Amino acid sequence: MHTNAAPLPPDAVSIRPLLKWAGGKTQLLGNILPKIPKKYGRFIEPFFGGGAVFFAVQPKNGIIADSNPELVNLYRSVATDVNGVITQLRSYENTEEVFYTIRSLDRTKLSNIEAAARTIFLNRTCFNGLYRVNKSGQFNVPFGRYKNPKIIDEDALRAASLLLSRTTIICGDYKTVLKENAQTGDFIFLDPPYLPVSEYADFKRYTKEQFYEEDHVELAAEVKRLHELGCHVVLTNSNHPLVHEQYRKFAVEVVQTKGYISCNRKSHLRKISHRGIKYAP
């Protein structure tokens, strides 16, 4: 097994996530990163989203995946033609008229570069930096009315491009990605759509498909399979009774913050919850 999670060298460039992402893990990196083993095979993240953990770790041998084709196109485009993405972004102005014109475009009829720039532009200029689509898969967040949003972050884009260019980027279901790629010794970070913590809560809709309770049950079975395979796994979710039930054989820790961490490297599951409930295994 090679060393893939060694501390970054002093001259390593800090890489920021390319998108503002509701539910992103930037604020939880201090809790998550210490759970990652110093040595592992490959870094695999099949619910990629904004990728805060991936960009912080900067793995040498990464596999990232998401079921959202728009996100996958963004990361592939930045990996292969970051200059094209930057050039396209420079053609956009931060006005309400331009925003709704760009939002109305059918991304499936755009070039990969145009679609990638559209994703970044809408994310940077929409209300609260949300990424949300309707049941038809169309982005539906309104204009943010920010005076001077940072639409083009060239340093972040170029640094991300170098990392992504050495990364395998897959569009697909997490089960297929893990079945075809996970091997003994790999590190796997799982950040699925969270279970709602009340009957009035709903999932943040990142793709037109939803992630239901039965999907979480299937995910728990997959985590157990990965553990038996000898993978290192960190899982995040909400502080929900079903999660406690599904991972009852793992040690659980609930921490006051937004999110949820688990680690089963040594049959441990660590959970982080926005409710701040302490739970001892």
ChimeraX attribute file (.defattr): number of C-alpha atoms within 10 A of each C-alpha:
attribute: neighborCount
match mode: 1-to-1
recipient: residues
	/A:1	10
	/A:2	11
	/A:3	13
	/A:4	21
	/A:5	21
	/A:6	15
	/A:7	10
	/A:8	13
	/A:9	7
	/A:10	6
	/A:11	6
	/A:12	9
	/A:13	14
	/A:14	14
	/A:15	21
	/A:16	20
	/A:17	20
	/A:18	21
	/A:19	22
	/A:20	17
	/A:21	20
	/A:22	15
	/A:23	16
	/A:24	20
	/A:25	22
	/A:26	17
	/A:27	13
	/A:28	17
	/A:29	15
	/A:30	10
	/A:31	16
	/A:32	22
	/A:33	14
	/A:34	9
	/A:35	18
	/A:36	21
	/A:37	17
	/A:38	12
	/A:39	15
	/A:40	20
	/A:41	22
	/A:42	25
	/A:43	25
	/A:44	26
	/A:45	25
	/A:46	25
	/A:47	20
	/A:48	26
	/A:49	27
	/A:50	21
	/A:51	21
	/A:52	22
	/A:53	21
	/A:54	22
	/A:55	19
	/A:56	17
	/A:57	20
	/A:58	23
	/A:59	22
	/A:60	16
	/A:61	16
	/A:62	22
	/A:63	24
	/A:64	25
	/A:65	25
	/A:66	21
	/A:67	19
	/A:68	19
	/A:69	14
	/A:70	19
	/A:71	23
	/A:72	20
	/A:73	19
	/A:74	23
	/A:75	23
	/A:76	21
	/A:77	23
	/A:78	27
	/A:79	22
	/A:80	15
	/A:81	15
	/A:82	24
	/A:83	17
	/A:84	16
	/A:85	24
	/A:86	20
	/A:87	14
	/A:88	17
	/A:89	20
	/A:90	12
	/A:91	8
	/A:92	16
	/A:93	13
	/A:94	21
	/A:95	15
	/A:96	15
	/A:97	11
	/A:98	13
	/A:99	21
	/A:100	15
	/A:101	10
	/A:102	18
	/A:103	21
	/A:104	12
	/A:105	13
	/A:106	10
	/A:107	18
	/A:108	10
	/A:109	9
	/A:110	12
	/A:111	10
	/A:112	20
	/A:113	24
	/A:114	18
	/A:115	24
	/A:116	27
	/A:117	28
	/A:118	24
	/A:119	22
	/A:120	19
	/A:121	25
	/A:122	26
	/A:123	24
	/A:124	24
	/A:125	26
	/A:126	23
	/A:127	15
	/A:128	17
	/A:129	18
	/A:130	23
	/A:131	24
	/A:132	18
	/A:133	17
	/A:134	14
	/A:135	11
	/A:136	9
	/A:137	15
	/A:138	16
	/A:139	21
	/A:140	16
	/A:141	19
	/A:142	17
	/A:143	22
	/A:144	20
	/A:145	15
	/A:146	14
	/A:147	9
	/A:148	8
	/A:149	13
	/A:150	12
	/A:151	19
	/A:152	19
	/A:153	11
	/A:154	14
	/A:155	13
	/A:156	15
	/A:157	21
	/A:158	18
	/A:159	18
	/A:160	23
	/A:161	22
	/A:162	15
	/A:163	19
	/A:164	24
	/A:165	16
	/A:166	14
	/A:167	21
	/A:168	13
	/A:169	21
	/A:170	20
	/A:171	17
	/A:172	16
	/A:173	14
	/A:174	22
	/A:175	13
	/A:176	11
	/A:177	19
	/A:178	18
	/A:179	12
	/A:180	9
	/A:181	12
	/A:182	21
	/A:183	16
	/A:184	16
	/A:185	22
	/A:186	24
	/A:187	27
	/A:188	27
	/A:189	25
	/A:190	22
	/A:191	23
	/A:192	19
	/A:193	22
	/A:194	22
	/A:195	21
	/A:196	17
	/A:197	15
	/A:198	8
	/A:199	6
	/A:200	6
	/A:201	9
	/A:202	13
	/A:203	13
	/A:204	17
	/A:205	16
	/A:206	21
	/A:207	22
	/A:208	14
	/A:209	14
	/A:210	14
	/A:211	15
	/A:212	13
	/A:213	14
	/A:214	9
	/A:215	14
	/A:216	19
	/A:217	16
	/A:218	12
	/A:219	18
	/A:220	17
	/A:221	14
	/A:222	16
	/A:223	22
	/A:224	19
	/A:225	13
	/A:226	23
	/A:227	20
	/A:228	12
	/A:229	14
	/A:230	18
	/A:231	24
	/A:232	25
	/A:233	28
	/A:234	26
	/A:235	23
	/A:236	23
	/A:237	23
	/A:238	24
	/A:239	24
	/A:240	14
	/A:241	10
	/A:242	14
	/A:243	18
	/A:244	17
	/A:245	11
	/A:246	16
	/A:247	19
	/A:248	12
	/A:249	13
	/A:250	18
	/A:251	19
	/A:252	21
	/A:253	19
	/A:254	22
	/A:255	21
	/A:256	14
	/A:257	15
	/A:258	18
	/A:259	24
	/A:260	27
	/A:261	26
	/A:262	27
	/A:263	26
	/A:264	22
	/A:265	18
	/A:266	13
	/A:267	15
	/A:268	19
	/A:269	24
	/A:270	24
	/A:271	26
	/A:272	27
	/A:273	21
	/A:274	15
	/A:275	15
	/A:276	13
	/A:277	14
	/A:278	13
	/A:279	12
	/A:280	8
	/A:281	11
